[in-house]
C-alpha cells in the first residue's frame, strides 16, 4: 500500500505557485479490498528544514484539494512536504518527500523591464477601431428603422485594410555568471509568442507561450528550470518573438488588436552554491534584430522561413551581433503578470505521413491519415533559393483534390520555406499551428512520405479515460472524440484549429462532461475560468468567446443563454466530478452576476414586435400571459439550439443563425430555468441559503410560464423541434403528468425522422439519456448506431477521424460545407458512452461513491475502459455470453461502489478488485434520474 499521484494545485511538483494557499491532493493504491483512509497529516518544511505547516492529524477521508494553512509563503522558494495517511486496516503509510516551488508572489519581485524593438510601420488607423466605428453606425441606423444598413462582420472586415505581416524579432544578450549555479529559474512572458534559448539549447519543448489571454486584462508568465543551461563564466541568451494573439490576424481580424510592437519581460534568477542570488533581466543591455530567417509568422496564415538569412544561433556566445540595435525599455505596467500553473502546450504525438500522391488536378498532396492540430516537420533537399509552399487542409473534395475553404485568405494555413545552402534542411514551424490531415506541396520534387511528419500539439492535460466496445465504428467515434479534444485544447479550449481558434463558451457547456472523462482538465479549466471572470461585462454578461475575439464586433456587448451558462455548468461539473469545491466559491460572484443579467433579459418585453418563437403581443395577452412573458426569453439574441440539421440555408447546408432565431425562445427559456436550478444548488453548497431559496422559487416560476405559454393540454409544444422537447424534458419544464406525453411525442419525431437526430448544440448532449430515461431505449440505440446523415456514425462512414462542426459537413452528394471538420461539441456523446455503455457513473462527489451500471440491453457484446478519477483508477469490463453477463474490474481505495445487475438489483462492492457473473440474464427497464439532475 502506498500514496501516489501527489499533486499541488493539481500539478505534480510545480515550480510556479503564486498563491498563499496551494491545494494538495493524493491517492491511495492498495492491493487489499475495502481500504479506506481514516486520517491524514501534511507537514510542510521550508528550505532550511523548518516546519511552516503541520496540519495535525485530521480524522476524515479527504484526499482532494486540501488547502495549505501555514505560515506565509515566500517568493521563489522551495518547500518540501510529506503526507501521512492512516487507514481502516490499522496501517500508517507515508509518502516520499515532495516539493513545490513558489514564483513571484509580489509585484516588487519583478526587477525586469519590458523590452521592445523600435516599431515597424503599421497602418495609420487601427482596423479594429474602424470596424467598431462601422458597427456602431450600422446599429444606430437599424435602431432608427433602416434595416438596409445591416452588414455581416465579414462584410465589415472585407472593406478594411490588413496590417503588414512582419518578421519575428530576435533579442539577445551576453551575461556572466561568477560561481557555480545551484538553482536557476527563468521567468518570462511576452507580447506575442516567444521561444527562449540559452547557450544554444532550447529552454522548453512547449509551444505557443504565453498562450491566449486578453492581454490588456491578463498576462501569464511561465517558469522554467534552467539549472542545466547556465554555466560558469560567459553565457548567451536569445528570445524570438512572433505576432501570436497579441499582434496577429486573429479569426476575422486584420491585426494589432492588443498592440503594434512585440515585447519581452524576462528575469533569470540564479542561486550559487553559497546561497547568493544573481539576477539577469530584460533591460537596456539587450539588442534586437528583425533580419532573422523568420520573415513572417501568423497563427492563422502561417510561417515563412528564409534559410538564406540564417547567420548563426544568437543564443551562442560567439554570435556576431554588431549589426543589431539596442532595445528600448519601459517599466512594467498593469496587468501584473500571473504565473501559469496549468500545463503548457506541447507536441504530444508525432504522426508519420501515410502517403504522398498526385491528385486528379496534378497537385502533390501528403496524407497523414489523421486530422489534427499542429505543424509539420519536413526534410527538404532542394537548390539554394528554391521556394516550397505547404498548404494545410482537412479534406479532399469529391474528386479527390485538396480542399480548404479559406485558401487564399488571411486564414490560409500556408507555411513557406526558402531553401538555403545546406544539402539537407529540416523545416519545422514553431510560431503557428494549423488544423489538417492533408498538406498540398508546391515546389520541390521527388517527395517521399518519409520526408514528412505531422506534429500534433495540445495542452499537456493528463489522459484519464479510455473506452472500447464490441462495435469498431463506435470505437472509431471514440477516437474521433479524443482527437478533437486534443486538437481543441491549445492554451485555451477552442472550437476549431482552423478558421477561429476561439474559446467559444457554448462548446464547453455541451462538451465539458466528456472532456473531464478523457483528460484531467482541472488546472486547465480553472485557468480559463479566470479569463471568463475577467472578461465578464459589468452588466453580468459572459461573452460567447473567452478570451473575447474582439474583431467579432457584433458580439462585443452581448451574452447568450447556453453559452454564458459555462460560468455555472463548468464549476458545478468540476465540483461534482472532480471534487473541486473551491471552484464554486471562486466563481460564485460571477455566477450571480450572470444569473441577474439573464433575469433582466427575461423581464424585458418585446413591445409590439412579434419575435421568433411565437410570443403574443401585449395587445392580445391577458394579464397572466403578460406576466408570464417576464419569465421567458422573448427579446434579444440567443444562440438557441445552434446548428439543427433540418434548418438549412439556400445552398442546402445547416444554417446556424437560422437555427438560433428559430429556437432561442423555447431553448432559452428552458436554459433559464436550468441556470436558476444550478445557481440555487451552488448557493446552498457555498452556504448562501437566501439565494438558494430565491432561485429555487424563480426556476419554478419560469417553468410555470413555460408550460402555460408553450405547452398544449395534450402535451405538445407550440414549436415542434426535437431539441425543444429534449430540453423541456431534461429541465423538467412541464408538470410530471405531462412529461410522458412530451417524451412520447419526442420519440414520434425521432422515429418519423428515420431514427436520425435533428438536434443542435444544446439538445444533442441529452437526446440519448432522455430517450432512455423515459422508456425509449430502443430508439436511443438506433439513433446512436444510425449511419445515415445526420448521425455520429455517418461521419465515421465518411472516413472522419475527428468530430465535425456540422452534421452535414460532408453531404451524401459529396459536397463539402464551409465549416470545421475538427470540432468537439457534438462529441458530447462520449459522456454517454462512458456512463451508459461502459457503465462508470459518479454517485457521490469526485467519484468517492461509484455506481457501475451498464445499460445491459445495449446492442454491444462487451465494453471495457478505465477512468482515472481523483481517487484513483476505475477499471471495468463486461461481457455478454448467451444468458450470462460477466462483469469485472477494480474500484480505487478510499471509495465505495455499487453494481447494478441486469435484473435491476444492486450489489455493494466496497473497493478493490471484483469479478461477478450473472447466471440468469434478464433485462429490466429502469427509469433513472439524469446524472446531473438537481436533487
N, C-alpha and C positions, 0 to 999 in steps of 0.2 A: 504494500500500500504506500502511495506517495502523493505528494502535491504536485500538480502540473499546470501548464498553461497560465502561469502567473503573469498578470499584466498590471501596468499603472496607466491610468487614463485609457484603458482598453488597447494598449500598445505594449509590446514586450521590450523592457529595458530602454525606455525613451530617453533622449538627450535634449529634449526641447520643452520641458514642462514650464509653463509660465503662469501657473495659478498657485494659490496658497493651500488648496485642499484637494490635492490629487486623489483619485479613487483607485483602490486596489481590488483585484478580482483573482480568483483561482478556482481550480477544480481538484477533486479527489479521484484518483484512479485506484480501484480496488478489484482484486480477483474474487474476493468473497461476495456473496449476495447480501443484500439488506444492510449495507453500511451507510450510516447517517452521521453527519457532523453534529456534535452536541455543544462544542465550544471552540473558540478560536482566540488567537492573540497575535497582534502585529507589533514588532519592535523595529523602530527606525533609528539609524545612527548617522551622524554626520561624518565628515572626512577625518575627524580626529577621534572617531570611535565613541563619541559622546552620544548618549541616548537623547533624541529630540522628541520622540513619542513612544510611549508604551501604552497600548490600548487597554492593557489589563485583560484578564480572561473574560470574554464575553460569551455568555451561555445562550447561543442561538445557532441556527443553521445557515446564516447569511454567508454568502461567498462572492457576491457581485456588488461592485461599485461602493465599496466601503471607504468613506472619506477620511483622509488624514486629518487629525485633530491636535497636532502637536505644536511645537514652537514655530515661530515664523520662519519660513524657508528663506534662504539667501540666494542671490543670483549666482549663476554659473558655478553651482556647487554640486558635488556628487553625494548622494545619500544611499546608504545600504539598508536593506530591510530583510527581515526573516519572518516567516509565517509559521505559527504552530497551531495544529488542529488536534482536537480530541474527538473521538468517535464513540458510538454506542457499543462498540466491541471492546471498549476499555483500552484502546490503543492511543498513543500520542505520536503524531508524526510531525516532523519539521521539514520545511523547505530548505534548499540551499540558500546561499546569500544572493539576493537580487539587488538591483540598483535602479535608480532613476536619477536624472540629472536636470537641474533647472537651467533655463535660458535667462533672458533679461526680464527681471520682474519689475523694473523701474525704468522710466524714460531716461533717467540720468545714467543708466548703464551704457547707453549708446554714446560712443565717442566719435563715431564716424560722421562724415558729411555726405550728402548726396553729391555724386559727381556725374557730369554730363559732358558730351561733346558740344562744340558750337553747333547751333541748329542748321539743318539743311533747309533749303527753300520749300515752303509749303504753300497751299492756296491762301489767298488773302482773306477769303471768307470761309469759315469752317462749315463743311457741308451739313453737319448735324444741326447746327444753329439755323441754317437756311431751310432745312426740312421741317424743323419745328415751326418756323415762321409760316411756311406754306400750309401746314396742317391747321394752325390757328386761323388763318384766313378762310380755309375751307369750312371749319366748324362754325365760324361766325356767319358765313353765308348760309349754311344749312339751317342755323338757328333762326334765320330770317326767311326761311321757306324756299331757298334756292337749292334744291336737291341736285341740280345740274352741275353744281360746283364739286360734287363728290369725286375724289380720286383715290385709287388704291395706294398703299405705301410703295408698291413697285413703281407706279406712275410718278409719284413724287420723286423718288430716288433716280429714276431714269433720266430726269431732266436736270440733274445736278452733276457737276464735275467730280472727278476722282482725285483724291490726294495722290502724290507720287509714291511709287514703290521704291523705297530707299534701301541701300545696302545695310547689312548689320554693322554695328560699331564694335570695334575691339578696343579694350583698355588694358594697360599693363603697368607694372612697376617692379622694381627690384628692391629687396629689403634684406637686412642682415639679422641673423639670429646669433646671440652671443654664446649661449650654453646649450647643452643637450636638452631637448624638449621632452618633458614627461607626458604632457597632455596639451593638445591643440584643438581648438574648436573654431570653425568658420561660421559666422552668422551673416547671411546675405539675402538681399531681395533686390528687386529691380522694377523699373517702369519698362515693361517689355518682357520677353522670355530670355533667360540667361543660362549660360554654362560657364563653369569655372575650371581652370586648370592650374596646378602648382607644379613647377619643376617638370613639366612635360607630361604630367599624369592628370587624367580627368578626376575631379573631386567626387563626382557622383555618377551613378548609372541611371539616375532618374531623368525624366523628360518634362519639358514644358513648365518649368518653375518660373515664377512663384504661383502659377495657377491663375484661375479666373476669379476675380473679385471685383466689386465696384471700387475702383482704385481711389476714388475721392472719399470713400467711406471706410474702406477696409483694405489693408495690405498685409499679406503674410510674409514672414521670412522663414528660411529654412536653416537648420543647424546641421553641420557635417563634422564628423570625427576625422581630423586630418593629421592624427598622430604620425602616420607613416609617410606623410607628404613633405613635411618640413624638415630641413637638415641644418646642421651647424654651418655657420658662415653665410654665404650669399644664397638667396632664394629669388625666384621669379614667380609672379602670379599674373594670370591674364583672365579677363572676363569678356565674353562675346554676348552682345545683347541684340536681339531682333525685335520686330514690332509687336508680335503677340497680340493679346487682347487690348493692351494699353493704347497702341498706336495703329494697329492693323485694321483691315477692312472686315469687320465682323458682320456676318449674315448679309443683310441688305446694305450695310453702311459703306461709306466711302472713305473711312479712315479718320484717325486722330480724335476718337471720341473721348479720350481721357487726357490727352496731351500730345504735343508735337515732337518732343525731344526724349529719346531714351535715356535712362539713368540707372545708376547702381548705388546701393547702400551696402557696404561691406565692412565687417570687423573680424579680424583674426586675433584670437586671444591664445597665448601660449604660456604655459606654466613650466618652468625649468625644474631640474632635479632638486633645487633648493627651495622650491615653492614660490619663486619670484615670477611675477606676471609681466609679460611683454605684449603690447598691443600694436597691431598694424591695421590701419583703417583706410577706407576710401577718403582721399583728401587731395590736396594740391600737388602731391608728389607723383601722381599718375599721369600717363599720356594716353592719347587715343588716336585711332585712325579709322577712316571709312574705306580704306583701299584694300581690304582683305578679299578673299575669294568669294564670300557670300554676297552676291550682288543684290539680292532681294530675298526676303523670307516672310511669307504671309501665311497665316493659319489656314486660309481658305484657298487662295490662289496657288500657293506652293513656294518652293525654294529654287533659286537659281545659283549655281555654283560654278565659278570660272577657275578651273585648276591652274590656268596660266598665271593667275595673280598670286598663287601661293608662294610666299617667300620665306617660309620657316615658321616655327612654332613660337609665338610671342610669350609663352609661359616658360621658355628656356632662357637661362641667364645670358647666353651668348647672342640672343636675337638682337639684330640691329634696328633700333627704333629712332634713328636720327631724323627721319622724315615725319615722325609722329608729332602731334601737337599737345600742349598741356590742357588738361581738362579744366572745366570751370566747376565750381562747387557752390553749394548753398546749404544752410543748416536744415536739419530735419524738422519738418512741419507736420501738422495733422494730415491724415490719420497716423497715429503712432503704430508702427508695425507690430503685429502679433506673431508669436512663434507658432509654427504649424506642428501640431501633434499628430494629425491624421496621416495615413500613409501617402506616399508620393506616387506619381505616375511613372511606370517603368515598362520596358519590354517584358512581357510575361510569357511569350511563346514565339519561336521562330518557325515560320511555315514555309517549307520549300515549294518552289513552283512545281505544278503538276505537268504543265506542258507549255510549249511555245508554238503557236500556229499562225497560219496566214488566213485571214478572214475572206469571205467571198468578194469583198471590195478591195482586196490586195494589201491590207494592213497587217502589221506584225502585232500580235496580242499575246500576253502572258496570262495564264490562268493558274491561280493559286489554289483553286478548289474550295476556298472558304472565304466568305465575306467577313471583313474585319475592319478594325480601325487601327491605323498605324502608318508606317512608311515602308520603303523597300531598302534592301542592301543589294547593290548590283555590281558585278565585276565587269569593267569596261576595258577593251583593248582596241583603241582606235588612234588615228593620227592626231597629232597636236592641232588643236583648233576645231576638231570635229564637235558639232553640237548634237546632243541627243536629248530628245524630249520624252518624258514618261508621264502619260496621262492616265489618271486613275478613275475607274468606274465600277459600278456594282453589277451590271447586267450586260448581256448581249441582246440585241434586238431579235425580232422574229426571223430574220435572215441569217443570224449568226454573226452580225457585225458589232463592233464596240459601240456601247450606248452609255452616255452620261448626259442627262438633261441640261446641266449647267456648263457644258463645254463651251469655251469661248467667252465666258463671263468672269467676273471677279471671284467666282467660286469654282474655277475650272479644275482644281486639283491637279496641276501640272508642275512637275519638277524638271528642271533643265540642268544638264551637266555639259560644260565645255571642257574638252579634254586638254590636259597638259602634256608634258614631255615624257612622263613615265610610260613604260611599255604596258603595264597593267595598273589600273586605278580602281579604287573602290569608292562608290558614291553611296552615302547614307545620310539623307537629310535629317537634321536634328531640330529644326525650328518651325516645323509644320507637322500636321498629320492629316490623313485622308481616310475616307470610307471607301473600301474597294475589295473586289475579288479579282478584277481584271486590270491589266495595265497595257495601254497601247504605246508602242515604242516607235518613235520616228527618228531616223538617223542611225548610223552604225550598221553593222551587218553580221551575219553568221551568229545570231543569238541562239544560245542553248539554255534549256531550263535550269541547268546547273549554275548559270550566271546570276540567278535571281532568288532572293529570299525575302519573304514578307515578314516584317517585324510588328507583331500585334502588341499594341500599347493599351494599358489600363491602369487605373489606380490600384495599388497593391493591397486590395482588401482580401483577406484570407478566404479561400474557398471552404465552405462549411457544409454544402449539401450535394448529394448526387442521387439520381433516380434512374431506374431502368425497369422495364416490364417485358412481357412476352410479345409485345407488338413493336416491331422495329420502326414503324413510322412514328409512333408515339415517342420512341427513344430519339429519333431524329428531331422531333419537335422540341424535346427537352434540350438537345444540343443547340438547336437554333435559339432557344430562350437564353441559354448560358452565354452564347457568343454575342447576342445582342446586349446582354447585361455588361459583359466585359467591354464591349465597344463603346458603351454609352455611360461609363463612369470614368471619365478622364478629367481629373481635378474637381469636377462637379458632376452631378447626374445630368445627362443631356438627353435630348430627344433623338438626335441622329448625328453621325460623324461627318456628314457631308454639307448640306446647304445651310444649316443653322448652328449646330454645336451649342444649342441653347438649353438652359436649365429650366425647361417647361415644368411647372409645378404639378400640373394635372397628370403628367405621365407617372410621377412618383406616387400620387394619390392612388392610382389604379394598380401600380406595379410594386409598391413598397413591400407588401407581404411576401411576394415571390422573391424579391431581392434579398430579404432577410433570411430566407431559406438557403439561397445559393451561396451567399457570402456573408462574412462578418462586416456589417456596414455601420456599426455603432459610431466609431470615431469619425468616419466619413460623413455620415448624416448629421451628427452633432455639429460638425464644422459648417455644413451647408445651411443648417437651421439658423446659425448665427448670421449668415448673409441674408437669410429671409427676414430676420428681425430688423436688421439694419436697413434693408430696402423697403420695409413696410411704410406705407404712406401715413401721414398724420391722421387722416380720416379712418385709418384702420385697414385699408385695402392691402391685401397681399397680392403682389403682381403676378402676372402669368409666367414671366421668366425671371429667374433669380440666379445670378445677378441679372439685373434688368438689361435686356438688349435695347439700348437707348435709341437705336435707329428704327425700332418699331414705334413710330411716333404716335400711332393711333391708340396704343395701349399704355401710354405713359402714366395715366391717372385713373385707371380702371381696375376693378377686381371682379373675378368671376367665381361663382359657386362651382364647386368641383375642382377648381384649380387652387384658389386661395385656401381651400379646406386642408391643404397639406400641413398648415400650422397646427391643425388638430389631429389629423389622421396619422401623420408620421410619428410625432411624440407618443401618441397612445399606443401605436404598434410597437414602438421601441420599448415602452414600459411593459406591455403585455407579453411580448415575445422575447425580449432580451433582459427584462428585469431592471431597466434603466429608469428609476423614478425621478432622478434629478432633472431629466429632460422635460418632465411635466412642469416642474417648478420654474425652470429657467425660461420656458416658453409661455408660461401662464398669462402674463400680462399681454403678450402679443395675441394670444388666443382670444382674450376678452375684447381686445380692440377689433379683431376680425369679426367676432360674433356680433358686436354692436353695429359694425358697419353693415352687416347683412340684415340685421333687424331694421335698420334705417332704409335699406334698399327695398325691403318688403313693404314697409309702411307707406312708401310713395304710391300715388295713384297716377295712371297714365292720362287722366283727363278724358278728352273726347276721342282721342285716337284709339283704334282697335288694334292692339299689338298681336303678335303671333301667339297662338295658344288659345284664342277664343274668349278673352276676357270681355265681359259685358260692360258697356259704358255706364257712367253714373246715371245717365238718363233712364235706363231701363233696369236698374238694380233696385231691389228692395233694401231696406236698412240693414238686414242681416248679411245679405250678399255683399253690400258695400263694405261692411265691417270686415268680412272675410278677405276682401282684396288686400287688406293691410297685413295679412299673414301669408300672402302668396307672392311669388316672383312674377311680376307683370310689367316691370319697367326696366330700362337699362339693357345692357347686353351681357349674356352669359353663354358659355360655350355649349351648354346642354349636353346631349349625347353625341358628342363630336364624331364625325365620320361614320354615318349609318350607310351601309352598302346600298340600300334601295333609294337613297336620296342622291341623285346624280346631276351633273352639270350637262351642258349642251353637247359635250363630247362623250357622254355616257359613263364618265368616271365619278366615283364618290365625291360629293361636294360637302366639305366640312362646314363652311359658313352657312349653307342652306340647312344642314343638319342642326346647327346651333339655333338659328332663328325658328325652326320648326318645333323644337322640343324644349327650349330653355324654360318655358313656364312650368310644365309638368316636372321636368327633371330638376330644375332649380328649386321648386317648392319641396320636393322630396328631400333634396340635399340640405335644405334649410332646417328641416326637422331633424335630420341626421346630425347636423352640426350642433344643434341645441342639445341633443342627446349626449353627444361626446363631451361637450363643454360641461354639461351637468355632471357627468361621471367623473371627469377630470377635477372639477371643482370639489367634489366630495373626496377624492383621493388626496388633494392638497389641503383639505380642511376648510374650504370656503363653503359652508353649508347654505349660506344665503343665496349664493349664485347657483348652487346645486338645485335648490328648490325652485328658484326663479326660472331656470331654463328647462327644468322638467315640465313645468306648467306651460312654458312658451311652446315647447315641442308638441304638447298635447293640443294646444290651440291651433297650431299650424296644421296638424292632422285633421282636426275638425273642419277647418276651412277647406282643405284639400278634398275631403270626402263630400262635403256639401256642394262644392262647386264643380268638381271634376268627375264624380263617380255617379253612375245611374243606379237605380234601385236593383237592377238585375246584375250588378257587378261589372259593368263595362265602363271604361274610361272614355271621356269625350274625344280623346285623341288616341287612336289605337295603333300604338307602336310597341314592338316587343320591349324596348328599353323602358318605356313608361310603366308597363306592367311589372317588369322586373324590379325597378327601383321602388315602386309603390309597395310591393310585397317585401322587399328587402328591408325597408324602413318603416314597415307597418303603418302605411298611410291610410288604411281603412280599418273599420271595426272588425274584430275577429270573425264574425259571422259572414263577412263579405270576402275575406281572404281566399277561401276555397273557390269562390266564383271568379275572382281575378286570376287565380292560378289555373283554373280550367280554361279560361279564355286565353291566357298566355300559351298554354300547351296547344290550343287550337291554332293560334297564329304560327307557332313554330312548325307544327305538322303541316299546315297549309303551305308553308314556305319550303316544303320538302326537307324538313329537319335541318334547315340551314339557319344560322343565326342572322339576325338583322339588327345588330346592336353596335353602338359606338363605344367611346372610351368609358363612360360612366357605368353602363349596364353590363358590359362584357365580363367584368370580374365576377359577377354574381349569377349569371344565367344558369350554369350547371348546378350550383348549390341550391338555387331557388327551385329548379325543376325537381331535384332530388328531395328537397325538404317537403314539398307539397305532394309527393307521391307519383311523380312522373320521371322516375329514374331511367326508364327505358328510353324516353325521349332525350334525356340528358346524354346517355351513352351514344345515341345515334348522332346527336349534334357533335359530340367530341370526335367521333370517328368519321364524320362526313368528309367526303373527298371532292365534292363539287364546290364551286365558288358561290358564296363566300364561306370559308371554313379554315380551320388551322391546318388540316391535312391536305387541303387543296394546295397550300403553299409548299408543303413537303413534296407533293406530287409534281409540282413545277420545278423541283430542284433547289428550293430555297435552303440556304444554310444559316440564315438569320430570320428574325421575325420582320414582316413588312409593316410599314406605316398604315397602308390602306389594304383592306381585304381584297380589293381588285387591282392591286399594283400591277399584276400581270393578268389581263383579261383572258377568258377562254379563246378569244380570237387572236391572241398573241400580242395585242397592243399593250404598250407599257405606259403606266401613269407617270406623271411628273411628281413623283413622291420619293420618299426614302424607302430603301429595301433593308434597312437595319435600324429598327425602331422598336424598343422592347414593350411598349404599352400593352399590346394585345397578347404578349407573352404572360400576362397575368394569370393565365390558366395553369401556369406552373405551380402556383399555390394549391390549386385543387388537386393536381397530380400527387403532390406530397401528402396532403391531408386525407384525401378520399381514396385514391388508388393505392398508394403505399400505406397510408393509414396512420401517419405520425401527426398527432394533434396536441396542442398545448391546452392543458386543462387547469393550469394554475397561472403563476406569474414567472415568466422566463423559463418555462418548462421545468419548474420544480415539481409539478404534477403533470404526468404524461398520460394521454389516452391513446392506446393502439386500437384503431377502429377502421380497418379497410372496408370498403364497400364490396362485400363478397360477391354481389351479383354483377360486378363489373365484367366486361367482356374480355378479361385477360386471365391467363392461366397462372401467372406468377408476377410478382413485383418485388424489387429489392432496392434498398438505398440506405443512406446514412444522413444524419443531420447532427452537426456539432453544435449543440446548444451551449448556453452559458455555463451549464453544469457538467458538460462533457458530451461524449459521442453517443447518440442513439442509433443503434443498428437494428435493421429489421428486414426479414424476408418472409414471404408467404407463398405457398404453392397449393394449387388445387389439383387433386387427382381423383377422378371419379366422384365418390361420395365423401371424400376426406379433404380436409384442409390442414396443411402443416404450417405452423407459424413459429418462427424462432428469431432470436435477436438478443440484444443487450441493452439494458437501461443503466444510465450512469449513476454512480454512487451519489448519495445525498439527495436523491429524488425518489418519487414513488410513481407507480404506473398501474393502470388497469387495462385489461384486454377485453374488448368486445368480441364475443364469439358469433359464429354465423346464426345461432338460434336466438340471438338477442341478449343472452345473459352476459354478465361481466365477471371477470375473474381478476382478483388483485394479484399483482406481480411483484410488488416491492421494487427492488432494484437488483441489478446483476444480470446474469445470463438466464434466458428462459427458452423453452422448447415445448411446443404444445401441438397435439394432433387431435382434431375432432373426428369422431367415429361416425357421427350422423350429420351429414352436411345438409342442413335445412336452412334455406334463406328466409329472412323475415324483413319486412318493411319497417324501418324505424323512422319516425318523424323526430327530427332533432333540431335544436336551435342552431342558427348560423353561428359560426365560431366567434364572430365579433359583435354579436348582439349585446346590447346593454341590459344588464340584469334588472 
